[in-house]
Amino acid sequence: MSFFPKHSRSATPVPGPHPADAALVAPLVEAEAARSGSTALTKAPPVDQELVIEIVGVKRTILRAVRLLLETVVVPTVLLAVLLPTAGLWAAMGAALGWCYLAVAVRWFRGRQMPGTMLLAVSMLSGRAAIALATSSAFVYLIQPALGSAVMALLFVGSALIGRPITLKLARDFVHVPHHVIDRKPVRTMFVQVALLWGLGRLVDAGMSLAFLHNSVNAGLLSRGVFSPLLTVLTVAVCTFWGWRALRRNGVQLRLRPAHLPTPADVPTA
């Protein structure tokens, strides 16, 4: 992500780096931003200027998220739904875990980057499966993510109510945004509102999962494999739209740009 100042009402010239140095450093910073899917700050505009924030590699990030959802949620749930009534709990759990471990192994053998979220998801799935097998209950396996959603809702809502939203911490982990943008009161208010929206979405997910699971185990599998992912996508879309609109109202505009890794010929030489 890169920041470019728009038209300013009154700006006092501030001495900056030598143009030759800036020309050398800027492409390297942009390349690192595109490689990590994060953001790069090429210019720090004065406070009185509006900002245009370029978000790099959104399409690639979305495709990675969809693949991760399929590998760690949709496929294991389908295997459980098919094998649980026919082959039993142990076979169903073994197939779901085997698929996840196979997905990790394929990534590892092909030398691809291993997403931390994938390792976390597989670890959580393994823990849930171990508890379910120890109790010989598919109900225990399905109720765990519902309780997890309830706890997550409490964390997000609680952090928003005390004025320290978790969404702000997550934004700083994944996106490099200058402090003078984060410190704007309207921007911090936006993060509080997004935390409340996400907490509400997790609360709805927990209630929906418990309601379906109360009906039957198969209904619980349907909820976790289909409706919960759809609800998550919807919540992400609502939070993104809300944050986008709030930033635009406060002089921060977002612009999507495809990821571009400059070739050595693109980097000027000294």
N, C-alpha and C positions, 0 to 999 in steps of 0.2 A: 504494500500500500504506500502511496506517495502523496504528499501534501503540496498543493499549489495554491498560493494566495490569489484571490480574485481582486477586483478593483477596490482600492482603499480610499476612504474619504480623506484621510490625512496621515501620511506616513513619513517619518524622519529616516533618511538613509542611515543604515547601520553598516559599518565596515564588515565585510565577509571574507571568506577565504579567497586566495588568489584564483582567478578563473582557470588557470592551467591545472591547479590542484583539484578544483571542483570537477573539472572534466574527467580527470582520472578516477576519482573516487565514486562519483555518482553511478556509472554503469556497474561497478562492483557491488554497490549497495543494492541496486535494483535486481542484479542477478541473484544475490543471496535471498532477497525477498521472494522472488519467483520460485526459487528452489525450496524454500521452507513453507511456502503458502502463507507467509505472514505478511508484514508490512514494512516498508522502509521510509524513513523520513529524510527526504532530500532537501527540504527547505523548512525552516521554522519561521512562519510569518508572524508579524506583530499581532498583538491581541485584538486590535481593532479591525483586522482583516477577516473576511469570510474565508472558509477553507473548502477546498475540493479534495476529497479523499478518494484515491483510486484503489479499489480492492482488486488484487491480482489473483487470478487462477480460481475464480468461483466455480466454474463448470467442472474443473478437475476435482475440487474439493467435494462437490455434490456427488459426483460419480463414485468417489471413494467411499462416501458415507452410505450410498445406496448398496454398494457391494458389501460393505461391512454389515449392514442390516440384513441382507440376504444370507450371509455366511453364518452370522451368530444368532439370529432371531428366527427368520422365516423358515429356513430349511430344517433346523433342529425341531421347531414346533410341528412342522408337517410330518417329520419322522415319528415324533411322539404320537401325533394324532392317528397315524396309520398303524403303528406297531403296538401301541398300548392295549387296544382291545383285542388284538389278534395274537401277539407274541408275548405279552406280559410286560411288567415294569422293568425287569432287568434288561431284556432285549431292547426295549424302547430307549432306555437311558444309555445303554451301550452304543446304540446306533447314533443317537444325538451327539454324545461325547466323541465318538469315533469320527463323525463328520467334522466337528470343530477342530479336533487334533489334526485331521487330514488337511484342512484348509491352512492351518498354521504351518504344517510340514511342507506343503507345496510352496508357500511363500518363502520359507527358509531355504529350501533346496534351489529355488529359482533365483535366490540372491536379492529378492525384493525387500524394500523397507518394511519392517514389521510395525504396524501401528500399535501404539501403546493402548489405545482403546480396544483393539482386538484382543490383546493379551489379557486386559482387564475383564472383558466380557467372557472370554473362555474360562478364566479363573473363577469368576462368579458362577458361571454355569456348572463348573466342576463342583464347587462347594454346595450349590443347591442340590445337585444330583446325589452327592454323598449323603446329605441329610435325608433326602427322600428315600434312598436305598436303605439307610440305617433304620428308618421308620417303616419301610415297605409301604409307602403311601405316596401316590401321585398327587393327592390333595396337598400334602406338605410342600411338594415341589412347586405347585402353582400358586400357593398362597404367599410364598416368600417374596416374589417380585411385587405383589400387591402391597405387602407391608413396607417394602422398600420404597415404593412410590409415595406412600403416606409419610414416611420419614423424610423423604426428599421435599415433599410439600411443606412440611413444618420448617425445614431448614431454610428454604427459599423465602417463605412468608416471614419467618422470624427475623432473618437477616434484613429484609426490607423494612420491617417495623422498627428496628433499632437503627436504621439509617446506614447500614453497612452491607449493601446487597452483594450476594455471592456473584451475581452477574457482572459486577464491576471487576471482581478478581478474575473471573473467567476471561473477560475481555482483555485484561492485561496479560494473561497467559498466552492468548492466541493472536492478539493484535497489538502492534506497537502504536499507541496513540499518545501524542504529546501531553504532558501534564497540564499545560494551560488549556487544553480541551477538556480533559477529565475534570479539572477543578471548576469548570463552569457549573453553576448551580442547576440550570435547566438540564444539562447533560447528566448530572448525578441523579436528578429526579427521574429522568428517563430510565436509568438503570434500576432504580427502585421500582418503577412501574412494571418493567419487564420481569423483574424478580417475582412480583406479585402475580403476573400473568402466568409465568411458568409454574409457580407454586399451585395456582388454581388448576392448571392443566394436569399436574401430577395428582392432585386431590381427586379430580374427576376420574383419572385413570385407576386409582386405587378403588374408588367406589364401584366403577364399572366392572373391574376384575372380580371383586368380591361378590357382586350381584350375579355375574355369569357363573362363577364357581359355585355359588349356593345352589344354582339350578342343576348343574352336573359337571363332571370332570371334562367331558367333551366340550361343553359350552365354555368352560374355563380355558381350554386349549385354543378355542376359536377366538376368545377375547385377547389372549396373550399373543397369538400369532398373527392376527389380522387387525383387530380393532385398536389395540394398544399402539402398534406402529403407525397406523393412520392418525390416531390422536396425537402422537408425538410430532408427525409431520405437520399437522394442522397447527399445533402449538408453536412450532418453530416459525411457520409462515406468519402467524399473528404477531409473535414477538418481533420478528424481523420488520414487518410493516410498521408496527408501532414505533420501534426505535428509529427506523428510517424517517418517518414523518416528524418525530420529535427533533431529530438532528437538523432536518431541513428548516424547521421553524426557528432554529437557533443559529442559523448561519453556517451550518456544516452540511455540505452536499456530498453525496456518495456517487461514485462513478465506477462501473464495472469495467475491468480491462482483462483480456485474456493473458495468461501467463506467457512470458517471453524470456527465454534464456539467450542472452546475447552471445554471439560467437566471438572468438578472439579478435576477428577483424572489426567487430563493433566497438572494442575497447581501445581508445586512443592510446598511442604510445608516447612516452616522454620525448 
